[in-house]
C-alpha cells in the first residue's frame, strides 16, 4: 500500500510527477477520478476494475446511487505515467481539485489509492483534522 506525502508543482501542461515510492503501485496504468473533500483519487487499473464491478450493482432506481455514479464515474480518466514518471491531469479534473498550472500539488498515499490535492486544500483538510481529531475509540482496534 502506498503511504507518505510528497509536494510537487503542476507543470504548464497539467502534469504532475508521481513520487518514486508510488511508481510501482501504478506501473500498470491508473484511473484518475473525483475524490472526496475536493481531491482526486488515483487507482491502479486492477483496483478500478473491481470498483466498476461494484458500481454496476448499485440500484439504478436509487437517486443517491445515481448521483454518486455521476460524481465518481463520469469524471474518470484512464492514463499511464510517461517516461519522466508524470501523469497528465485533464482540465475538468484540475478544475474540480483546484489545481493551477505552476501551483503546488500534494500527492499522498492512502489504502488502495493515491490522493492528489492542491497544497492549500491539503493543509486546510489536515488543519480541520487537527482541530477535531478522530475519536480514540475509532483508533482502538488499529493501535491497541
N, C-alpha and C positions, 0 to 999 in steps of 0.2 A: 504494500500500500504506500502511496506517496505521502510524505509529510514534510513540513517545513514551509517557509515563505521566502520569496525572492522578489526583489524590486528591479524593474527594467523600465525602459522608455518605449512607447509605441512609436514605430518609425513613420516616415511620411507616406508610406503605402499601406498603413494599418496593420503592420506585422509586429509580433512580439516574440521574443526568444523563449523557448521552453527550457527551463533550467536543467542542467546536466543530470541531477538526480531523478528527474521525471521523464527523461527521454525514452528509456527502455519501456516504461509504463505505456507510452503512446506510440511506440515504434511501428505498430501495425495499422496506424491511422487513428483518427478520432472524430468525434462528433461534438461540435460546439452548439450550445443552446442557451436560452434564457434560464437563469437560475433565480434563487430566492434572494431577497434583500438587495436586488439591483446588481448582482454579479452575473458572470457567465459560468456555466459548467462545461467542462471538457471531459467526455467519457471515452475510454478506449472503444474501438469499434465493436469488439466482442461483448462488452458490457452494454453498449447501446442496443445490440440485437436483443438482449434479454429484456431491456426496458420496453422495446417495441412490442415484444410478445405480451407483456403485461398491459400495455396501453390498448391493445386490440380487444382485451376482455373487459375494458371499462364499459359500463352500460350507456348505450347511445341515448337512452331516454333521460339520463340524469344530467341536468343542466350544469351542475358543478363539475362533473366529469368532462363534459364537452368543453367547458371553459378552461379547465386545466390542460386538456389536449391542445387547444388553440394556443395557449400561452407557451407551453413547453415544447410541443412537437412542431408547430408551424415555423418556429424560428430556427429550427435545427439546420446545421450546415456541416456536411462531411468534408474533411480535409486531411492533409498529411503535413508533416514537417518538411521544410525544404532542406537543402544541403547545409545551410547555416543554422539548422535546428529552430527555425522560425515558423510560426503559423500565421496565416492571413486571417484577420477577423473581419468579416463582411460588414459594410456600413450599417445595416439595420441593427446588428448586434453591438457594434461600437456605440451607436446612439443609445440603445437600451441601457448599456452599462456605464454610460458617461465617460467613455474613453476618447481622448483627444489625441490627434497626431502630435507627437513630441511630448505628450503627457506621461506622467509616471503611472505605472501599472504594477500591481502585485499579483504574482502567480503563487497560489497557495495550495498545498496538498490537503486532501480530505479523503475519508474512506471511500474508495472506488471511483474517485473523480479528482479533477483539479478544479479550482475556482480561480477566475480571473476578475480582478477588481480594479477600479480606479483607486489610486492611492488615497485620495480623500475619502471615498466611501468606505474603504477598508478600515481606516483609522476611526471613522465615525462609528462603524459597527463594533470594533474592538472596544472603543470607549463605552458604548452602551452596555456591553457585556461586563466591563469592569465596574460600572456603576451599579449593576444589578446582576451579580454573579449567579451562576446556576446553583440551585439548592443543593446542599450537601447530600441530601437523600438521593438525588439523581446520580451522584458520583460514587455512592457507597459500593455498588457492585463492581465498579471499574478499578478503584484504587484501594479497596479494602476498608 
